[in-house]
Amino acid sequence: MAAEASNSSTLQITVQSNPSESQLSELGIKSWPKWGCSPGKYQLKFDAQETCYLVRGKVKVYPKNTEGEAVEFGAGDLVVIPKGLSCTWDVSVAVDKHYKFDASSSSST
């Protein structure tokens, strides 16, 4: 019996520390758009799944309305943030990242 329902309490951020250069190359990270922010707190909602690779920075993410605990990641981490997640980013070190939204779940602009 597989549960297909999407429940906000099951939204998980996955963090892979120090992925290999070959994995980053295979994903095409360097061709992805870049985004950065200065230290501070940011309220974010992800309307599409995002995969990002932090070039620099340190972040602690506090998911809203979930049982999930805060997740920390920083420079050198490959992070997948699920579609539908609302959270607060507490940025302690300015962030520069490459990012990509899942084409199947993002809306065109």
Buried (B, 14 or more C-beta within 10 A) or exposed (E): EEEEEEEBEEBBBEBBEEBEEEEBEEBEBEEBEEEEBEEEEEEEEBEBBBBBBBBEBBBBBBBEEBEBEEBBBBBEBBBBBBBBBBBBBBBEEEBBBBBBBBEEBBEEE
